[in-house]
Amino acid sequence: MQNVWKVIADSFPVLMYRGLTMTIPLTLISFAIALVIAIIVALVQFSKIPVLREICRFYIWVIRGTPLLVQLYVIFFGLPSVGVNVEAFPAAVLVFSINEGAYAAETIRGALESVPAGQMEAGRCVGMNYGQIMWHVIMPQTFRTAFPALGNELISMVKDTSLAANITVTEMFFQAQRIAGRTYQTMALYLEVAVIYLLFSTLISLLQRFGEKKLGAYGRQ
């Protein structure tokens, strides 16, 4: 038992370091890119541009209908067979961004459609053009509506980054596997890394609640 606690104590700073320097950056970079993709895709669908709308719907259909792990394998292990080599970390960022972008696009699209149609007409009545109405009137309301769901998706992404271990990204779970292979304390180490994921998720949940309160207060002004 003493040996187990020693392994846990020794591995904690190593796992936490990997979490802060690899897992969290992978999550934040991927989520930021995903939001850009999601906003573009949602706006295209909201604007009802015929051809582009169908392309966006096809993208969402394919990405949401295939497993994230398979997408990782296609990019990291599949592309080299056709002469395209992608390093592990960029491959993970690419896949997580595209995957999350599809889910977030539907969240934002739903939030856009929840804004009353009269808001657009009101903006035109005061002399705003389409871009100004979207930026100053529609998007702030959309963001407030979508914020809780996007926060939940961010939490899910933190946990999903553990799948990046399958393509050799040295994130937190990959590091736990390495230590477990050396010490044979698999149960203790996997429970430990689970607790660290829980800590990260809890912190994001607290930030999410804080953001929701702030946005709620802003909306009442």
N, C-alpha and C positions, 0 to 999 in steps of 0.2 A: 504493500500500500504506500509505503514511503516513496518508493521508486515512481509510482504513478503521480503523486503530488509533485515530485521533483520535475518530472517530464512536463507536467502542466505549467508549473512555475517558469521553467526554462523556455518553454515554447510560446508563452503568452506574448512577450515583447516581440518575438519574431513574427508571430501571426498578426499582431496589431500593426506592426510596421508594414507588412505586406498589404494589410487592409487599407491603411492610410495612404500608401504610395502606389498601389496598383488597383485594388478593388474600387475604392472611392473615385479616383481619377477616371478609371474606365467607365464607371457609372455616370459621372457628371459630364464627361466629354460626349459620351454616346447620347445621353438624354438631351443635351443642348442641341446637338445635330438633329436628333429625332424631332424636337419641337419645331425646328425650322422646316423640316420635311412636312410635318403634320400641318402646320399653318398654311403652307403652300397648297398642299393637297386638299385641305378643308376649304380654302378660299376658292379653288378651282371648282370644286363640287357645288359650293354655295352660289357661285356666279353662273353655274349651269352652262359652261362652255362645252358644247357637244362632244367633240373628239377628245379633248383633254380630260373631260369628265369620265369618259369611258376608260381611258388609260389609267386614271387614278383609281377607279373602281376595280379594274383588273389587278392593279398593284395590291390593293387592300385584300382582295379575294385570295390571291396567291400567298401573300405573306401570312395572313391570319389563318389560312388553311393548311399550312405546313409547320412542322415542329421547329422550334428555335435551334435545337441541337443538330437537326438535319441541315439547316441553313448554314450553321457554322462549319459543318463538314464539307458542304458543297463549295464554300468559299476557300477554306484553308487546305483541304485535301483534294478537292475536285478541280479547282482552277489550274494547279500546276500541271495537270494532265493535258491541258490545252495550251501550255506555255506561259501561263500567268502565275507568277509567284507573289504571294502576299505574306508579309511577316505576321507573326501570331497576334501581336497587340493591335496593329491596324486592321487585321481581319476581324478581330472581335469587335472593335469600334464600328466598323462598317456594318456588320451583321446586326449588332444590337441597335444601331441607329435606324437601319431600314426596318427592322422588326418592330421596334417601339413606335416608329413614325407611323406605321399603319394603324396601330391601336389608338395612338393619340389623335390621329387625323379624324377618326370616327367620334372621339370624345369632343373635339373642337367643333366638328361639323354639327353635332347635336346641340352644342351650346350656341352656335351661330343661329341655328334655326329656331332656337327658343327665344331669341330676341324679337319682340313684337315688330311686325312689318311697319307699323306707324313710325318707328324710330327713323327709318330711312327717309320716309316722306317728310318728317319734321326737319331732318337735316337739310333736305333740298329746299324747304321753305325758307330757311335762314341763309340760303346762298352757298351752302357747302357743295363741293363736288364729290364724286363717288369715293375717291381716296380719302378725303378729309372726313367724310361720314364714317367710313370703315375704321379709320385710325382713332378718331376722337369720340365716336358714339358707339359703334357696334362692338369693336374689339375689346374695350374695357369691360363691357357687360358680359361679353363672351368669356373673357378670362376669369371673371369672378364666378361664373357658373361652372366653368371647367376645372377650376383650381383643385377642388377636393379629389376629383377623379384622377387628375394628373399627378397629384401627390401620392395617391395609391399606386399609380403606375410606376412612379419613381422608386417606391419601396419594393415593388415587385422586381424592378430591374436590379436593385442591389443584390437581391437573392439570386436572380438569374445569372449574375456574373460568375457564379460558381461553375457554370457550364463551360466557361472559357478554359477551365483546367483541361478539358478534353482536347483542346488544340494547343496545349503546352504554354498557355499564358500563366506566368508565375504569380497568380493572384493568391488570395488568402487560402482558399480551399486546396489549391495545388500545393502550397507550402505545407499545409496540414498533412496531405498525402505523403509528401516527402519525409516528414518527421515520423509519421506512423510507420512507414516502410523501414525506417532505421531503428525505431524504438519498440515496435510491435504493440504500442499502447493505442490501438485503433479506437476503442470505445471512448476513452478519455479525451483523445485529441479531436475526434469528430464532434463530441459534445461541447468541447471547448470552442471550436470554431463556430458551432451553432449559436453559442451564447454571444460570441462577438458579432455575428450577423444580427442577432436579436438586439444588441446594443445599438448598432448602426440604424436598424429599422425603427427602433424606439425614438432615437434622436430625430430622425426625419419626421416621424409622426408628431412629435412635439412641435417641430418647426412648422409642420403643415397646419396644426391647430392654431398656432400663433398667426400664421398667414391668413387663415380663414377669418379669424377675429378681426384682423386689420382690414381685410377686404370688406367684411361685413360692416364695419364702422364707416369705411369710405363710402360704401354704397348708400348708407343712410344719411350722408351729408347733403 
